[in-house]
Amino acid sequence: MPQILVRQLASEAHRALKARARQQNRSAESLAREILESTLVPESRTGLGSRISALWAGADLSDVDLERDRTPYEPLDLR
């Protein structure tokens, strides 16, 4: 698992981190890890289909023909 070293952290921030960790009966390292992860990593990662659907949400698609083309295709010969 990757590690980081945070240099030049303000003394006030360090004291606040240690105090909050102490209040929660945990280590400052585990609290810092939680803060970083909750801030940087989204809780729910949406898939590509959901993101595309969100882009088109509310759009008027009544005039759009979405019928699938069922014409057979010939595979490419890549030799």
N, C-alpha and C positions, 0 to 999 in steps of 0.2 A: 504494500500500500504506500502511495507517495507521502512524503513528509514535506513540511515547509518550516522555515525559521523566520519569525517576524522580528526584524531589527527596528530599533528606534521607536518602539511603542511608547506613547506618552505614559508617564508614571500614573497619571490620573486614570487612564483607561485600564492599565494593569491592575491598579487597586480596585477599580469597579468590577473588573472581571473576577478577581479573587474573592471579593465580598459576595458577589452574586452566586458564585460557585459554592462558597461556604454556606450561604442561606439554603441552597438546594441540596446540601450534603453530597457534593460531587467534586470532581477535580476541575481545575481551571482549564485544563487541556480538553476534557470532554465537553465542557460548556462552550469553549471557543470553536470546537469542531461543529457542534450543533448550530451555533450562530452562523458560521460560514455556510454550512450546508443548507440551512433554511433560507438564507438570503440569496444564495447563488443557484441552487438547484430547484427547478419548479416542482411543486408537489405532484401534479398530474401532468404527465407528458402526453400531449395529444398527438395522434397519428396524422399522417399526411392527409388522409381522407377527411378527417374531422376539421383540419385547418382549411382545406379547400372548400368544404361545405360552409364553414364560417364566413369565408370570403364572399360567397354567393347568397348568404342568408338575406332574405327580404327582396331579392332581385326578382323582377317580373320576367319569368321564362316561358310565358304562355305562347309566344311565337317561335320558340326554339324547338326544332325537331330533334329529339334524342333517341330515335330508333337506331338500333344496332345494325350495322352492315354485316349481313351473314354470307357474303360472297366468299366462296372458298379461295384460299390463296395457295400459291406455289412457294415452297420454301426456297430460300436463296441457295445457290450452289457456290460455296466459297472455296472451291478447290482451285 
